[in-house]
Every structure is written in structure tokens, then in C-alpha cells.
Amino acid sequence: MNPRCPSGVKNDINLAREKVMSIVLNPIRHEASVVLEEIRLKDEKRRREIMDKPGCSPSDRPAADPTYFETYKRYQSSASRLMVNCGMN
């Protein structure tokens, strides 16, 4: 019976940590995906309504709504905090 070498054990531990973190982060990633898609669709609808108005030109495009980026940053921050709290910096 060959005992595993320390580097193999370390590798197994790292792989297990990555798998656990993936499982822990999946709900946050899924929620972020759903929320960001809703924001994107709402933004797209708003732009289309503005662009479809008679006399509107591409130069009249509305400014980007910072909500999407702010929401993305909030979810990224949550995931980062979770990773730090779990020692997966």
C-alpha cells in the first residue's frame, strides 16, 4: 500500500476546497445572473422605447443606467467576502 505523497494530499485538499467554494458560491452566482438579466432586459426595453420615437437618432441614445454595474459590483463584493471568510482568498 503506497501512502500518498504530501503534495498529492495538498492537491486533493485544494481541489476539495475549490469544489466546496463552487457549491457555496452557486446560489450567489445564480441570483446575480437572474437579477442582472432582469436589469438588462428592462434597460433594453427603455432604450428601444426611446429609440423608436419618431425623430430619434442614434446620437440620442440614453445614458447608461449605473444600476447594472452597481448591482454587479454588489454581488461580486458578496462573493469576495464569502471567499475571504472561508479562507479562499
N, C-alpha and C positions, 0 to 999 in steps of 0.2 A: 504494500500500500504506500503510494507516494504522497507525502504531505504536500499541500500546495505551497508554493513559494510565497513569501511575504508580498512581493509585487503583484502576484495574481490575486491574493486576498484583497489588497488595496484596490485593485482594479474592479473586483466584484462589488466592493463596498461603494465605490464611486458610481458604478452602474446602477446599483440599488437606490442610491440617493437621487440620481437623476430620474429614475422611474417614479419614485415617490413624489418628487417635486412636480413632475409632469401630471401626476394624478391630482395633486393638491391645486395646481395652477389651472387645470382644465376648466373648472367652473367659472373662474375669473375670466379666462380667455373666451369662453363661450358667451358669457354675459356681455363682455366688451364687444364681441362680434355682433351680437343682436342689437345692442344699443347703438353702436356706430352705424350699422346698416340702416336703422330707422332714421337717424340723423341725416345720413347721406341721401336717402330717398326723399325726405322732407325738403332738404336743400335743393335737390334736383327738381322737385315739383315747383318750388318757389322760383328757381331760375327759369324754368320753362314758362311759367305764367308771365314773368316779366318779359322774357324774350319773344313771346308770342303776341305781345301787344302791338297793334299797328304802329309803324313808325320807329320801332325799336331796332337799333343796330347792334352788332357785336361789341361795339365800343361802349354800349350802355350796360354791359354786364354788371350785375350787382357785386358788391364787395363780398369776399368770402366771410362766412359766419364763423367766428372763432370757436363756436360751441364744439365742433367735431374735434379739433385739436386739443382743446381743454379737456374734453371727455377722454380722449385717447391718453393724454398725459396722466389723468387721474387713475385710469386703470393700470397703466404702466407703473405708476408710483405704488399702487396697491400690491402689484405682483413683486416689485422690487423689495418692498418692506417685508413681505412674506418670505421671500428668499433669504433676506438678511436675518430675520428672526429664526429661520430654520438652519442657519449656518451655511447657506449655499450662496455665498457672496460671489 
